[in-house]
Amino acid sequence: MIGSLSALSLMIAQFTYNYALAAFTETGAPMRFPGAPFVIAATIGAIAFLSLLMLRKRPDHLPQAHD
C-alpha cells in the first residue's frame, strides 16, 4: 500500500514540477523564477511536517494507561 502511494506521488510530482518549471521559465512568463519547483517541494514538506506535529499532540485531560 505504501509503495503504491509512493509511486503515485512520484508520478504526480513529476508533472507538477515540470509544469511549474516550464511556466516560470518560458519566454512569456510574467516572472522568471527557475526555483519554483523547489519552493513547491519545500511548501509540501512544511505542510507534512506541521501535520505530523499536530498529529502527535495529545490532550492533557485524557487518562493515562496504567500497568
N, C-alpha and C positions, 0 to 999 in steps of 0.2 A: 504494500500500500504506500509506504513512504517512498519507495523507489519510483512508483508511478507518479506521485505528486512532484517529486524532484524533476523527473523528466518533463512533465507538463510545464512546470515553472521555467525550466530552461528554454523550452520552445517559445513560451510567451515572452520571456525576457529578450531573446534574440530579435524578435520582431519589434518589440518596444524600443530597444536601444538602437537598433538600426534605423528605425523611423525617426527617432529623436536626433540622431547624428545627421541624417540626411536633411531634416527640416531646419536644423540650426547651422548647417554649413553650405547650403545651396546658395547660388548667386543672388537670388531674390529674397533671401531671408531678412526679416526685419532686424535681427540681431545675430551677429556671428558669434557662436558660442560652442566650440567643439567639445567642451566638457559636460554638456547636458546629460549624456548617459551616466556619467559618474555621479552627478547631482541626483538623478533619479534613483540610482542604486543606493546612495547614501541615505536618501529620504526613506526608502523602503526598509532599509536596515534599522534606521532610527525608530520607525513605527513598530517594527517587530520587537526591538529591544524594550520599548516603552510598554508594549502589550505584555511582554514577559514579566516586567516588573509589576504591573498591575495584577497579573495572574497570581503572583507569589504572595501578595499581601493577604493576610487573614484577619478577620475581625477579632478584636480582643474579647468580645463578650461570649465567644463560643467556649464551652467547657473543654478542658484538656483530657486526653485519654490517659487512663491510669493503668499501671502494670497489673 
